Amino acid sequence: MFHVAGDDDFLADVAVKGAEALRDLVLQHVTVHRMVRQTETHLVFELRDDVGVLAPPGS
């Protein structure tokens, strides 16, 4: 969990088995707190160690 500046207050980095598990985590453990006004999620579909689309500088 990270406390961040900007439009968001906190960033939680979680690993779950799938989108349904993420939904359950957010609905059952995050939004149940009265201080949580809204949530936003982002999914990582693939972790790539190779060059991919964005090559590192100098390659």
C-alpha positions in Angstrom: 0.0 0.0 0.0 1.4 3.4 -1.0 0.2 6.8 0.2 0.6 9.0 -2.9 0.1 12.6 -4.0 -2.2 13.7 -6.9 -5.7 12.7 -7.7 -5.4 9.4 -5.9 -4.7 9.1 -2.2 -3.6 5.5 -2.0 -2.2 2.9 -4.4 -2.5 -0.8 -3.5 -0.5 -3.3 -5.5 -2.2 -6.7 -5.3 -1.9 -10.0 -7.1 -5.0 -12.0 -7.6 -6.0 -15.1 -9.7 -8.3 -13.1 -12.0 -10.7 -10.2 -12.6 -13.4 -11.8 -10.4 -11.0 -12.2 -7.5 -10.0 -8.5 -7.9 -13.7 -7.5 -7.9 -14.3 -9.5 -4.8 -11.3 -8.0 -3.0 -12.4 -4.5 -3.8 -16.0 -5.0 -2.9 -15.5 -7.1 0.2 -12.5 -5.4 1.8 -12.1 -1.9 0.4 -15.4 -0.3 -0.4 -16.9 -1.5 2.9 -15.1 1.3 4.7 -17.1 4.5 4.9 -14.1 6.6 4.2 -13.7 5.1 0.7 -15.6 7.2 -1.8 -14.5 5.5 -5.0 -12.0 3.0 -6.4 -10.3 2.6 -9.7 -8.5 -0.5 -10.9 -5.9 -1.2 -13.6 -5.0 -4.7 -14.8 -1.7 -6.0 -16.0 -2.3 -8.4 -18.8 1.3 -9.4 -19.5 4.7 -8.9 -17.9 7.4 -8.7 -20.6 11.1 -9.0 -19.9 12.1 -8.6 -23.5 12.4 -5.4 -25.5 8.8 -5.3 -26.7 7.2 -2.2 -28.1 9.2 0.3 -26.0 12.9 -0.4 -26.3 15.1 0.8 -23.5 17.5 3.7 -24.3 20.6 2.7 -26.3 19.1 -0.5 -27.8 
